[in-house]
Amino acid sequence: MRFLADENIAHSVTDAIRHAGNDILAVQKWRSGADDADVAWKARSENRIILTHDQDFAQHHCSGGPGIILLRLDTCTPSTVAKRLLQVLGQFPEEKFRGNLVIVTAESVIIRRS
C-alpha cells in the first residue's frame, strides 16, 4: 500500500510500515510544515492513504481523497502504535482503506465510508 505519514507520526512507525513492504512517504521529507490541505492534495495526487493522529483530517474525508487512517492511540508508545497499525493493515484488504476514514483505537476499528 502507499501511505503519506503526517508529521505527527513517529519515524519508528513509518520505518515499521516501510519494513513491512509498504511505500510510505513522511511529510517531513516531502515538505516540513505543510498544512492539512497541502497534505491532502499530495495524498490525492499520488494516491496515498494518509496516516495521522490529527482529527482535523476527518474534514478531508469527504473530499474524494484516497483514504485516511486516523490513529486514536495518543497515550501509546510509537512501538505500540506501529504494532497496532500493522495488525489493522493485515486484518483488512486495501480496498477497505481506499476513500474511507478509518479510525483505529486500541480496541476497535471504525470504517466511515465516503
C-alpha positions as CSV (number, residue, x, y, z in Angstrom):
1,M,0.0,0.0,0.0
2,R,1.0,3.6,-0.5
3,F,0.9,5.9,2.5
4,L,1.6,9.6,3.4
5,A,2.6,9.9,7.1
6,D,1.6,13.2,8.7
7,E,4.2,15.0,10.7
8,N,2.8,13.7,13.9
9,I,3.6,10.1,13.0
10,A,6.8,8.9,14.7
11,H,9.8,7.9,12.4
12,S,9.8,4.5,14.0
13,V,6.2,3.9,12.9
14,T,7.0,4.9,9.3
15,D,10.1,2.7,9.4
16,A,7.9,-0.3,10.6
17,I,5.4,0.3,7.9
18,R,8.1,0.5,5.2
19,H,9.8,-2.6,6.6
20,A,6.5,-4.5,6.2
21,G,6.8,-3.8,2.4
22,N,4.7,-0.7,2.0
23,D,5.5,2.5,0.2
24,I,5.4,5.3,2.7
25,L,6.4,9.0,2.4
26,A,6.8,11.1,5.5
27,V,5.5,14.7,5.2
28,Q,8.8,15.9,6.9
29,K,10.7,14.5,3.9
30,W,8.4,16.0,1.4
31,R,7.5,19.4,2.9
32,S,8.1,20.0,6.5
33,G,5.4,22.3,8.0
34,A,2.9,21.6,5.2
35,D,-0.7,22.4,6.2
36,D,-3.5,19.9,6.1
37,A,-4.8,21.0,2.7
38,D,-1.4,20.5,1.1
39,V,-1.0,17.1,2.7
40,A,-4.5,16.1,1.5
41,W,-3.6,17.3,-2.0
42,K,-0.3,15.4,-2.0
43,A,-2.1,12.2,-0.9
44,R,-4.7,12.6,-3.6
45,S,-2.2,13.4,-6.3
46,E,0.0,10.3,-5.5
47,N,-2.9,8.0,-4.5
48,R,-1.5,7.7,-0.9
49,I,-3.5,6.9,2.2
50,I,-2.9,9.5,4.9
51,L,-1.7,8.2,8.3
52,T,-2.3,10.7,11.1
53,H,-3.1,11.3,14.7
54,D,-4.8,14.6,13.8
55,Q,-8.6,14.6,14.0
56,D,-8.7,17.7,11.7
57,F,-8.1,15.4,8.7
58,A,-11.6,14.0,9.1
59,Q,-12.9,17.0,7.2
60,H,-10.9,15.9,4.2
61,H,-12.6,12.5,4.2
62,C,-15.5,13.7,2.1
63,S,-13.3,15.5,-0.5
64,G,-12.6,12.5,-2.7
65,G,-9.2,11.6,-1.1
66,P,-7.6,8.1,-1.3
67,G,-8.3,7.4,2.4
68,I,-7.3,8.4,5.9
69,I,-6.3,6.3,8.8
70,L,-6.8,8.3,11.9
71,L,-4.8,6.7,14.8
72,R,-6.5,7.5,18.1
73,L,-3.7,5.9,20.2
74,D,-2.5,9.0,21.8
75,T,-1.2,7.5,25.0
76,C,0.6,4.7,23.3
77,T,4.3,4.5,22.6
78,P,5.4,4.6,18.9
79,S,6.2,0.8,19.0
80,T,2.7,0.1,20.3
81,V,1.2,2.4,17.5
82,A,3.3,0.5,14.9
83,K,2.2,-2.9,16.2
84,R,-1.5,-1.9,16.2
85,L,-1.3,-0.3,12.8
86,L,0.4,-3.4,11.2
87,Q,-2.3,-5.5,12.9
88,V,-5.0,-3.5,11.3
89,L,-3.3,-3.4,7.9
90,G,-3.1,-7.2,8.0
91,Q,-6.7,-7.5,9.1
92,F,-8.4,-5.7,6.1
93,P,-7.8,-5.6,2.4
94,E,-6.5,-2.4,0.9
95,E,-10.0,-1.6,-0.6
96,K,-11.3,-1.1,3.0
97,F,-8.9,1.9,3.4
98,R,-9.3,3.5,0.0
99,G,-11.6,6.5,0.0
100,N,-12.7,5.9,3.6
101,L,-12.0,7.3,7.0
102,V,-10.6,4.5,9.2
103,I,-10.4,5.3,12.9
104,V,-8.1,3.0,14.8
105,T,-8.2,2.8,18.6
106,A,-6.6,0.2,20.9
107,E,-9.9,-1.7,21.0
108,S,-11.6,-1.1,17.7
109,V,-11.5,-0.2,14.0
110,I,-14.3,2.1,12.7
111,I,-14.7,2.5,8.9
112,R,-16.6,5.5,7.7
113,R,-17.4,5.2,4.1
114,S,-17.2,8.2,1.8
